[in-house]
């Protein structure tokens, strides 16, 4: 994400379905606008955060997950609803479990 992307720009990108990478410091700057619903430790690749994401024009909050693909980076992935978000989290955890088992 460009250092100059505003919160409004981030919200618009997520509303368009874009997966948005952020530096850790950028995430800290916007995290307060993404209320935490669940915090899942993968025990392999950081945490997966289930959050509500702001939508343009004050609509009802949407859903997203925030992942740690590499150290000092976050990725916000917008999702349609909580069911879809939790299904993706379950898929991620299953993949990490398979990696752990070798």
LINLINGI-V803911 format. One line per field, one symbol per residue. ss: DSSP state (~ for helix, > for strand, _ for the rest). A space follows every 10 residues. Layout:
ss->???
//
This chain:
ss->______~~~~ ~~~~~___>> >>>~~~~~~~ ~~~__>>>>> >_____>>>> >>>__~~~__ _>>>>>>___ __>>>>>>>_ _~~~~~~~~~ ~~~~~~~~~~ ~_
//
